[in-house]
Amino acid sequence: MRGSSDVTDELDRLRADLDARIAAAGDLAALEAVRVEALGRHGSVTALLRGLGGLAPEVRREQAPRVQALREAIAQALESRRAVLGEAALAARLAAERQDMSLPALLPPAGSIHPVSQVMDELAEIFADLGFTVAEGPEIEDDWHNFTALNIPPEHPARAMHDTFYIAGEAAGEAPGRLLLRTHTSPVQIRTMTASPPPLRVIAPGRVYRSDSDATHTPMFHQVEGLVVDRDTHMGHLRWTLETFLKAFFGLEDVALRFRPSYFPFTEPSVEVDVGCSWEGGRLTVGGGQSWLEVLGAGMVHPRVLANCGLSPDTWQGFAFGCGIDRLAMLKYGMTDLRAFFDADLRWLRHHGFRALDVPTISGSLS
């Protein structure tokens, strides 16, 4: 067993070495490295504390207070050096920063961003990361773009007066035809395919109009539709796109999707897409597998729609999908009545709105 003088000499050498290293630490990272080597689980001072059990009882009684005093002295030296380095880092930061004093000293409240606008920005960010661009079109449409080009036959119920808002007159610059408030953003897909050569990858968010009103439907609401046209596009690409989108939008590591066969005149085959969800605290939450919730419709673009836009179905194929932006906002942010979106109630907007200076990003505030 080591004697008392041996332990004392070791403590003195260790104290001098650690004091020198602490004084030489040039930044907080270097200082932290010294702390770990001295006071960490496998540190030198920690090893001395554990080694007291191997000393003779009379030596242990003499040296234990010295080892404890060394530990406290090193901890105090570390804290003092940390304060000095912190002040130096702050001074360097303040010296490097500049403030534009020409800006107003007091800014007025910037207001709140409506949840629909927030979700539109989030969708644009997500799909931009997937290579999609945003396409827009008129809200006053003609019958051909809204129905005929999309393979919707004349006898289809969607064309009836009780579903569609028809208007008199002709839109400036448009070919003569029956005018209406667009019932979906799919006409933007038609305009994109007729105006731009493929390959195409676009989303079309915007306002649409249908004659319906209750807790989950309003005469005016918002949709986003996506369109991809390429030579070898298939349903696997559609599923991957929707899965990637839903993961990013709801901030999930994984998402369960279910495709159910359905029918839309403008896609073949057509599917309804369900997402796995669960009830948590009386609120429906996407994720989990307790139940399924329908979130959007999708399918492969019908060959007749491609032909109506001047594209050969033998060369080009694509997929399309669409969902309600308002419904996405309700599902993600816990709102239960769609009519409140359009009541212009400032109390509701202050509660559910978003800060004007928040910019959605994939890695930041999407979730």
Contacts in CASP RR format, 6 or more apart in sequence:
PFRMAT RR
TARGET T0000
AUTHOR 0000-0000-0000
METHOD contacts of the structure
MODEL  1
MRGSSDVTDELDRLRADLDARIAAAGDLAALEAVRVEALGRHGSVTALLR
GLGGLAPEVRREQAPRVQALREAIAQALESRRAVLGEAALAARLAAERQD
MSLPALLPPAGSIHPVSQVMDELAEIFADLGFTVAEGPEIEDDWHNFTAL
NIPPEHPARAMHDTFYIAGEAAGEAPGRLLLRTHTSPVQIRTMTASPPPL
RVIAPGRVYRSDSDATHTPMFHQVEGLVVDRDTHMGHLRWTLETFLKAFF
GLEDVALRFRPSYFPFTEPSVEVDVGCSWEGGRLTVGGGQSWLEVLGAGM
VHPRVLANCGLSPDTWQGFAFGCGIDRLAMLKYGMTDLRAFFDADLRWLR
HHGFRALDVPTISGSLS
1 54 0 8 1.000
1 55 0 8 1.000
1 56 0 8 1.000
1 59 0 8 1.000
2 55 0 8 1.000
2 59 0 8 1.000
3 55 0 8 1.000
3 56 0 8 1.000
3 59 0 8 1.000
4 59 0 8 1.000
4 62 0 8 1.000
4 63 0 8 1.000
7 55 0 8 1.000
7 59 0 8 1.000
7 63 0 8 1.000
7 66 0 8 1.000
8 63 0 8 1.000
8 66 0 8 1.000
10 48 0 8 1.000
11 48 0 8 1.000
11 63 0 8 1.000
11 66 0 8 1.000
11 67 0 8 1.000
11 70 0 8 1.000
14 44 0 8 1.000
14 45 0 8 1.000
14 48 0 8 1.000
14 70 0 8 1.000
15 70 0 8 1.000
15 73 0 8 1.000
15 74 0 8 1.000
18 34 0 8 1.000
18 38 0 8 1.000
18 44 0 8 1.000
18 45 0 8 1.000
18 74 0 8 1.000
18 77 0 8 1.000
19 77 0 8 1.000
21 34 0 8 1.000
22 31 0 8 1.000
22 34 0 8 1.000
22 74 0 8 1.000
22 77 0 8 1.000
22 78 0 8 1.000
22 81 0 8 1.000
23 81 0 8 1.000
25 31 0 8 1.000
25 33 0 8 1.000
25 34 0 8 1.000
25 81 0 8 1.000
25 85 0 8 1.000
26 85 0 8 1.000
27 85 0 8 1.000
27 89 0 8 1.000
28 82 0 8 1.000
28 85 0 8 1.000
28 86 0 8 1.000
28 89 0 8 1.000
31 78 0 8 1.000
31 81 0 8 1.000
31 82 0 8 1.000
31 85 0 8 1.000
34 78 0 8 1.000
35 78 0 8 1.000
36 43 0 8 1.000
37 43 0 8 1.000
37 44 0 8 1.000
38 44 0 8 1.000
38 45 0 8 1.000
38 46 0 8 1.000
38 74 0 8 1.000
38 78 0 8 1.000
39 45 0 8 1.000
39 46 0 8 1.000
39 71 0 8 1.000
39 74 0 8 1.000
39 75 0 8 1.000
39 78 0 8 1.000
40 46 0 8 1.000
45 67 0 8 1.000
45 70 0 8 1.000
45 71 0 8 1.000
45 74 0 8 1.000
48 67 0 8 1.000
48 70 0 8 1.000
49 67 0 8 1.000
49 68 0 8 1.000
49 71 0 8 1.000
52 60 0 8 1.000
52 63 0 8 1.000
52 64 0 8 1.000
52 67 0 8 1.000
53 60 0 8 1.000
54 60 0 8 1.000
55 63 0 8 1.000
110 355 0 8 1.000
110 356 0 8 1.000
110 357 0 8 1.000
111 356 0 8 1.000
112 349 0 8 1.000
112 350 0 8 1.000
112 353 0 8 1.000
112 354 0 8 1.000
112 355 0 8 1.000
112 356 0 8 1.000
113 353 0 8 1.000
113 354 0 8 1.000
113 355 0 8 1.000
113 356 0 8 1.000
113 358 0 8 1.000
114 341 0 8 1.000
114 349 0 8 1.000
114 353 0 8 1.000
115 329 0 8 1.000
115 333 0 8 1.000
115 335 0 8 1.000
115 341 0 8 1.000
115 352 0 8 1.000
115 353 0 8 1.000
115 354 0 8 1.000
116 222 0 8 1.000
116 325 0 8 1.000
116 326 0 8 1.000
116 329 0 8 1.000
116 341 0 8 1.000
118 329 0 8 1.000
118 353 0 8 1.000
118 354 0 8 1.000
118 360 0 8 1.000
119 325 0 8 1.000
119 328 0 8 1.000
119 329 0 8 1.000
119 332 0 8 1.000
120 205 0 8 1.000
120 206 0 8 1.000
120 222 0 8 1.000
120 224 0 8 1.000
120 325 0 8 1.000
121 359 0 8 1.000
121 360 0 8 1.000
122 249 0 8 1.000
122 360 0 8 1.000
122 366 0 8 1.000
123 203 0 8 1.000
123 205 0 8 1.000
123 224 0 8 1.000
123 249 0 8 1.000
123 325 0 8 1.000
123 328 0 8 1.000
124 134 0 8 1.000
124 203 0 8 1.000
124 205 0 8 1.000
125 360 0 8 1.000
125 361 0 8 1.000
125 362 0 8 1.000
125 366 0 8 1.000
126 245 0 8 1.000
126 248 0 8 1.000
126 249 0 8 1.000
126 362 0 8 1.000
126 366 0 8 1.000
127 134 0 8 1.000
127 203 0 8 1.000
127 226 0 8 1.000
127 245 0 8 1.000
129 248 0 8 1.000
129 362 0 8 1.000
130 201 0 8 1.000
130 241 0 8 1.000
130 244 0 8 1.000
130 245 0 8 1.000
131 201 0 8 1.000
132 201 0 8 1.000
132 202 0 8 1.000
132 203 0 8 1.000
132 226 0 8 1.000
133 201 0 8 1.000
133 202 0 8 1.000
133 203 0 8 1.000
134 202 0 8 1.000
134 203 0 8 1.000
134 204 0 8 1.000
134 205 0 8 1.000
135 188 0 8 1.000
135 189 0 8 1.000
135 191 0 8 1.000
135 192 0 8 1.000
135 202 0 8 1.000
135 203 0 8 1.000
135 204 0 8 1.000
136 188 0 8 1.000
136 204 0 8 1.000
136 206 0 8 1.000
137 187 0 8 1.000
137 188 0 8 1.000
137 191 0 8 1.000
137 204 0 8 1.000
138 171 0 8 1.000
138 182 0 8 1.000
139 181 0 8 1.000
139 182 0 8 1.000
139 206 0 8 1.000
139 207 0 8 1.000
139 208 0 8 1.000
139 209 0 8 1.000
140 167 0 8 1.000
140 171 0 8 1.000
140 179 0 8 1.000
140 180 0 8 1.000
140 181 0 8 1.000
140 182 0 8 1.000
141 179 0 8 1.000
141 180 0 8 1.000
141 181 0 8 1.000
141 182 0 8 1.000
141 187 0 8 1.000
142 171 0 8 1.000
142 174 0 8 1.000
142 175 0 8 1.000
142 177 0 8 1.000
142 178 0 8 1.000
142 179 0 8 1.000
142 180 0 8 1.000
143 177 0 8 1.000
143 178 0 8 1.000
143 179 0 8 1.000
143 180 0 8 1.000
144 175 0 8 1.000
144 177 0 8 1.000
145 187 0 8 1.000
145 190 0 8 1.000
145 191 0 8 1.000
146 180 0 8 1.000
146 182 0 8 1.000
146 183 0 8 1.000
146 184 0 8 1.000
146 186 0 8 1.000
146 187 0 8 1.000
147 156 0 8 1.000
147 158 0 8 1.000
147 159 0 8 1.000
148 308 0 8 1.000
149 187 0 8 1.000
149 190 0 8 1.000
149 305 0 8 1.000
149 308 0 8 1.000
149 309 0 8 1.000
150 186 0 8 1.000
150 187 0 8 1.000
150 190 0 8 1.000
150 265 0 8 1.000
150 266 0 8 1.000
150 305 0 8 1.000
150 308 0 8 1.000
151 265 0 8 1.000
151 266 0 8 1.000
151 302 0 8 1.000
151 304 0 8 1.000
151 305 0 8 1.000
151 308 0 8 1.000
152 158 0 8 1.000
152 159 0 8 1.000
152 265 0 8 1.000
152 266 0 8 1.000
153 265 0 8 1.000
156 265 0 8 1.000
157 163 0 8 1.000
158 164 0 8 1.000
158 183 0 8 1.000
161 211 0 8 1.000
162 211 0 8 1.000
163 183 0 8 1.000
163 210 0 8 1.000
163 211 0 8 1.000
163 212 0 8 1.000
164 180 0 8 1.000
164 181 0 8 1.000
164 183 0 8 1.000
164 210 0 8 1.000
164 211 0 8 1.000
165 180 0 8 1.000
165 181 0 8 1.000
165 209 0 8 1.000
165 210 0 8 1.000
165 211 0 8 1.000
165 219 0 8 1.000
166 178 0 8 1.000
166 179 0 8 1.000
166 180 0 8 1.000
167 179 0 8 1.000
167 180 0 8 1.000
167 181 0 8 1.000
168 179 0 8 1.000
169 179 0 8 1.000
170 176 0 8 1.000
170 177 0 8 1.000
170 179 0 8 1.000
171 179 0 8 1.000
181 208 0 8 1.000
181 209 0 8 1.000
182 208 0 8 1.000
182 209 0 8 1.000
183 208 0 8 1.000
183 209 0 8 1.000
183 210 0 8 1.000
184 208 0 8 1.000
184 223 0 8 1.000
184 225 0 8 1.000
185 204 0 8 1.000
185 205 0 8 1.000
185 206 0 8 1.000
185 208 0 8 1.000
185 223 0 8 1.000
185 224 0 8 1.000
185 225 0 8 1.000
185 322 0 8 1.000
186 204 0 8 1.000
186 225 0 8 1.000
186 266 0 8 1.000
186 320 0 8 1.000
188 202 0 8 1.000
188 204 0 8 1.000
188 225 0 8 1.000
189 202 0 8 1.000
189 204 0 8 1.000
189 225 0 8 1.000
189 226 0 8 1.000
189 227 0 8 1.000
189 320 0 8 1.000
190 305 0 8 1.000
190 308 0 8 1.000
190 309 0 8 1.000
192 200 0 8 1.000
192 202 0 8 1.000
192 204 0 8 1.000
192 227 0 8 1.000
193 200 0 8 1.000
193 227 0 8 1.000
193 229 0 8 1.000
193 306 0 8 1.000
193 309 0 8 1.000
193 310 0 8 1.000
193 311 0 8 1.000
194 309 0 8 1.000
194 310 0 8 1.000
198 229 0 8 1.000
198 230 0 8 1.000
198 311 0 8 1.000
198 316 0 8 1.000
199 228 0 8 1.000
199 229 0 8 1.000
199 230 0 8 1.000
199 231 0 8 1.000
200 227 0 8 1.000
200 228 0 8 1.000
200 229 0 8 1.000
200 230 0 8 1.000
201 227 0 8 1.000
201 228 0 8 1.000
202 226 0 8 1.000
202 227 0 8 1.000
203 224 0 8 1.000
203 225 0 8 1.000
203 226 0 8 1.000
203 227 0 8 1.000
204 224 0 8 1.000
204 225 0 8 1.000
204 226 0 8 1.000
204 227 0 8 1.000
205 222 0 8 1.000
205 223 0 8 1.000
205 224 0 8 1.000
205 225 0 8 1.000
205 325 0 8 1.000
206 222 0 8 1.000
206 223 0 8 1.000
206 224 0 8 1.000
206 325 0 8 1.000
207 220 0 8 1.000
207 221 0 8 1.000
207 222 0 8 1.000
208 220 0 8 1.000
208 221 0 8 1.000
208 222 0 8 1.000
208 223 0 8 1.000
209 219 0 8 1.000
209 220 0 8 1.000
210 217 0 8 1.000
210 219 0 8 1.000
210 221 0 8 1.000
211 219 0 8 1.000
212 218 0 8 1.000
212 219 0 8 1.000
213 219 0 8 1.000
213 339 0 8 1.000
215 336 0 8 1.000
215 337 0 8 1.000
215 338 0 8 1.000
215 339 0 8 1.000
216 327 0 8 1.000
216 338 0 8 1.000
217 338 0 8 1.000
218 326 0 8 1.000
218 338 0 8 1.000
218 339 0 8 1.000
218 341 0 8 1.000
218 342 0 8 1.000
220 342 0 8 1.000
221 324 0 8 1.000
221 325 0 8 1.000
221 326 0 8 1.000
221 338 0 8 1.000
222 324 0 8 1.000
222 325 0 8 1.000
222 326 0 8 1.000
223 322 0 8 1.000
223 323 0 8 1.000
223 324 0 8 1.000
223 325 0 8 1.000
224 322 0 8 1.000
224 323 0 8 1.000
224 324 0 8 1.000
224 325 0 8 1.000
225 320 0 8 1.000
225 321 0 8 1.000
225 322 0 8 1.000
226 320 0 8 1.000
226 321 0 8 1.000
226 322 0 8 1.000
227 301 0 8 1.000
227 318 0 8 1.000
227 319 0 8 1.000
227 320 0 8 1.000
228 237 0 8 1.000
228 238 0 8 1.000
228 241 0 8 1.000
228 318 0 8 1.000
228 319 0 8 1.000
228 320 0 8 1.000
229 301 0 8 1.000
229 306 0 8 1.000
229 311 0 8 1.000
229 316 0 8 1.000
229 317 0 8 1.000
229 318 0 8 1.000
230 316 0 8 1.000
230 317 0 8 1.000
230 318 0 8 1.000
231 315 0 8 1.000
231 316 0 8 1.000
231 317 0 8 1.000
232 317 0 8 1.000
233 300 0 8 1.000
233 317 0 8 1.000
233 318 0 8 1.000
233 319 0 8 1.000
234 300 0 8 1.000
234 317 0 8 1.000
234 319 0 8 1.000
235 269 0 8 1.000
235 299 0 8 1.000
235 300 0 8 1.000
235 319 0 8 1.000
237 319 0 8 1.000
238 298 0 8 1.000
238 299 0 8 1.000
238 300 0 8 1.000
238 319 0 8 1.000
238 321 0 8 1.000
239 257 0 8 1.000
239 259 0 8 1.000
241 319 0 8 1.000
241 321 0 8 1.000
242 257 0 8 1.000
242 273 0 8 1.000
242 296 0 8 1.000
242 298 0 8 1.000
242 321 0 8 1.000
243 255 0 8 1.000
243 257 0 8 1.000
246 252 0 8 1.000
246 255 0 8 1.000
246 257 0 8 1.000
246 275 0 8 1.000
246 286 0 8 1.000
246 295 0 8 1.000
247 253 0 8 1.000
247 254 0 8 1.000
247 255 0 8 1.000
248 362 0 8 1.000
248 366 0 8 1.000
249 328 0 8 1.000
249 332 0 8 1.000
249 366 0 8 1.000
249 367 0 8 1.000
250 286 0 8 1.000
250 287 0 8 1.000
250 332 0 8 1.000
250 367 0 8 1.000
251 366 0 8 1.000
251 367 0 8 1.000
252 286 0 8 1.000
252 287 0 8 1.000
255 275 0 8 1.000
255 276 0 8 1.000
255 286 0 8 1.000
255 287 0 8 1.000
256 275 0 8 1.000
256 276 0 8 1.000
256 287 0 8 1.000
256 288 0 8 1.000
256 289 0 8 1.000
257 273 0 8 1.000
257 274 0 8 1.000
257 275 0 8 1.000
257 276 0 8 1.000
258 273 0 8 1.000
258 274 0 8 1.000
258 275 0 8 1.000
258 276 0 8 1.000
258 292 0 8 1.000
259 271 0 8 1.000
259 272 0 8 1.000
259 273 0 8 1.000
259 274 0 8 1.000
260 271 0 8 1.000
260 272 0 8 1.000
260 273 0 8 1.000
260 274 0 8 1.000
261 269 0 8 1.000
261 270 0 8 1.000
261 271 0 8 1.000
261 272 0 8 1.000
262 270 0 8 1.000
262 271 0 8 1.000
262 272 0 8 1.000
262 297 0 8 1.000
263 270 0 8 1.000
264 270 0 8 1.000
264 297 0 8 1.000
264 299 0 8 1.000
265 302 0 8 1.000
266 301 0 8 1.000
266 302 0 8 1.000
266 305 0 8 1.000
266 320 0 8 1.000
267 298 0 8 1.000
267 299 0 8 1.000
267 300 0 8 1.000
267 301 0 8 1.000
267 302 0 8 1.000
267 319 0 8 1.000
267 320 0 8 1.000
268 299 0 8 1.000
268 300 0 8 1.000
268 302 0 8 1.000
268 303 0 8 1.000
269 299 0 8 1.000
269 300 0 8 1.000
270 297 0 8 1.000
270 298 0 8 1.000
270 299 0 8 1.000
271 297 0 8 1.000
271 298 0 8 1.000
271 299 0 8 1.000
272 294 0 8 1.000
272 296 0 8 1.000
272 297 0 8 1.000
273 294 0 8 1.000
273 295 0 8 1.000
273 296 0 8 1.000
273 297 0 8 1.000
273 298 0 8 1.000
273 321 0 8 1.000
274 292 0 8 1.000
274 293 0 8 1.000
274 294 0 8 1.000
274 295 0 8 1.000
275 286 0 8 1.000
275 287 0 8 1.000
275 292 0 8 1.000
275 293 0 8 1.000
275 295 0 8 1.000
276 286 0 8 1.000
276 287 0 8 1.000
276 288 0 8 1.000
276 289 0 8 1.000
276 290 0 8 1.000
276 291 0 8 1.000
276 292 0 8 1.000
276 293 0 8 1.000
277 284 0 8 1.000
277 285 0 8 1.000
277 286 0 8 1.000
277 287 0 8 1.000
277 288 0 8 1.000
277 289 0 8 1.000
277 290 0 8 1.000
277 291 0 8 1.000
277 292 0 8 1.000
277 293 0 8 1.000
278 284 0 8 1.000
278 285 0 8 1.000
278 287 0 8 1.000
278 288 0 8 1.000
278 289 0 8 1.000
278 290 0 8 1.000
278 291 0 8 1.000
279 285 0 8 1.000
279 290 0 8 1.000
279 291 0 8 1.000
283 334 0 8 1.000
284 293 0 8 1.000
284 331 0 8 1.000
286 293 0 8 1.000
286 331 0 8 1.000
286 332 0 8 1.000
293 331 0 8 1.000
295 323 0 8 1.000
295 327 0 8 1.000
295 328 0 8 1.000
295 331 0 8 1.000
296 321 0 8 1.000
296 322 0 8 1.000
296 323 0 8 1.000
296 324 0 8 1.000
297 321 0 8 1.000
297 322 0 8 1.000
297 323 0 8 1.000
298 319 0 8 1.000
298 320 0 8 1.000
298 321 0 8 1.000
298 322 0 8 1.000
299 319 0 8 1.000
299 320 0 8 1.000
299 321 0 8 1.000
300 317 0 8 1.000
300 318 0 8 1.000
300 319 0 8 1.000
300 320 0 8 1.000
301 317 0 8 1.000
301 318 0 8 1.000
301 319 0 8 1.000
301 320 0 8 1.000
303 313 0 8 1.000
306 312 0 8 1.000
306 313 0 8 1.000
306 316 0 8 1.000
306 317 0 8 1.000
306 318 0 8 1.000
307 313 0 8 1.000
326 338 0 8 1.000
326 341 0 8 1.000
327 338 0 8 1.000
329 335 0 8 1.000
329 341 0 8 1.000
330 336 0 8 1.000
330 338 0 8 1.000
333 352 0 8 1.000
335 341 0 8 1.000
335 352 0 8 1.000
340 348 0 8 1.000
358 365 0 8 1.000
359 365 0 8 1.000
360 366 0 8 1.000
END
